[in-house]
Amino acid sequence: MNILFKNATKYTKQAYEKYLQFHQNKYGYNYQFITIVTILLLCFCIIMNLKYTNYITTVVLSIILGTFCYYRFFNPVKKVEKELKTEKFKNEKEFTFIFYEKYFIVSDNKDSYKLRYWHLHKVFETDDFFYLYINKDHAFLIEKSTFSKGNISEFLDFLKKKIWYRF
């Protein structure tokens, strides 16, 4: 197969912070809206069960509310802290992305992964990066200034043709 594009992106804490900021701006309002609506509904159910003296149901709903709040507020912070402690950000690991006609390969010094374009969830472009989302929470960060084969405008056209419905 013929290599169409090649990029080597170093994963730094600054790049990850830019990604987190972008992700928050893109998906944060929806996440917050769903969280608030769910908390309000659970609180309403707890209040109604207290009013009708259903104490067991009230306790169960309170446990569900506490678990939900932990999951929505503290779990994401723990995930980010855990991710920042991984080898790729501590050592500022460099990932190489090689794009072919039907798939692309992501590799570092140890491992490589082959992904087909239809596996991508979404693709976003910012001033400095392309974010290739593999699910709604995780993305590959591709720095625009580090292409060693191909240029940004051709790459953008290529991605739009391959995944036009997710761009």
N, C-alpha and C positions, 0 to 999 in steps of 0.2 A: 504494500500500500504506500501511497505517496503522502508525505507529511505536508499538510496544508498550512498549519500554524504551529508555532512553538513559543511557549512562555515559561519563564522561571520566576515565581513569586516567592519572596521571603515573607513568612508569617511573623510579623512583629506585634507587640502589644498595641502599638499605635494603629496598625491596620485593623486589628481585631476591635479596637474601640470605635473606629470609623464604621465598621460593619455593624456593631451593636447599636450605634446611634441611628444608622440607616434602617436597621430592622425595627427599632422602636418607633421610628417615624412612620414606617410603612404599615406595621401590624399592631402597634401599641394601642391605638384608639379602639379598635375592635375588641382586643383582649380586655381592656379596661371596661368597656361597655358590657360585655358578657359577664365579667366578674361582678360588677355592681348589680346587674339584674338578678344574677343567681343569689347573691348575698341578700338582696331585698326579699326575694321569694322565700328563701329559707327563714329569714327573720319573721316574715309574715306568718309562715307555718308554725314557727315556734310560739309566737304570740297567740295565735288562734288555739293551739293545743294547751297553752297555759290557761287561757280563758275557759276552756271546756274541761279543765283538770285532767288532761291526758298526760301524766307526768312521764311515763315510760317513753312515749312518742317524743315528748319534749327533750328528754335526755338524748335519745337517738339522733334527733335532728340537730341538737347542739353539738354532738360529736361529729356529725357530718359537716356542719358549718365550720367547726374548728379545723378539721382535716382539709376542707376545701380552701380555707384561708391560708393554711400552711402551704398547700400545694401551689396556690396562685401567687403568694407574696414571697415566701422564703426559699422555696425550691429553685426558682429561676436564678436567684442570687448565688445560691450554692453551686449551681451548674456553671455559671460564669467563672466563679472563683476556682472551681475544679479544672475548667478548661484552660484558664490562665496558668495553672500549675503544670500542665502537660509539657512534654518535651518539645512540641512544635513551637510553643511560644517562649519557653524558658531559653531554649537554644537558638531561637529565631531560625527555625528550620526552613529550608528552601524546597518548594515543590515545583516540579516540572510538569507542565501540561502540554501534551502533544495531541493535536487535533487532526483526525483523518476524515475521510468522507462520511463514514457510517458510525464512527465512535471516537472517543478520545481516551487518552491514558493519563492518569495522574500518578506521579512517582516521586519518591524521595530517595535517599541513599539506600534504604533497606527494602522497601516494598513498592509495588506498582499495582494499580487497579485500572481495569478497562470498563468504561461505561458507555452505553449507547445513549444517543441524544434523547430518546423518548423516555429515559429514566429521570430526566430533569423535571423538577416541579415547576420552577419559574426561573426567569433570567432577568436581571435588572442591571442597568448601566448608571454609574455615577460619574463624576468628574475624573476620579482616579482609578476606579475599579469596575470590573464586571463581577456580579455576584451570581453564580450558578447554583441555585437552590436545588438540593437533592430531596428535601422534604420541607415542610413549612418552618422548620427551626434551624436547619443546618445548610450551609452554603460553602462552595469553593470560592475563594477570593482570588481573582486574577487581576493583577496590577497592569494598568494600561501601558505604562512606560517601559515594561520589561519584555516586550515581544522580540525574540531573536529571529523569527521567521514570520513573514506576513506583516501587515500593518493593521491598525485599529479599525479603519473604515471598512476594509475588506473582511475583517473578522466580524464586525457588526453585521454586515450584509449576510455573511455566511450563517451566523446564528439566527438571524431573522428568517432565513429560508428553511433552516433545519427545525426550528421550534417557534414558528410564527405565532402559534396560538398561546404560547406561554411567555412571550417577550413583553 
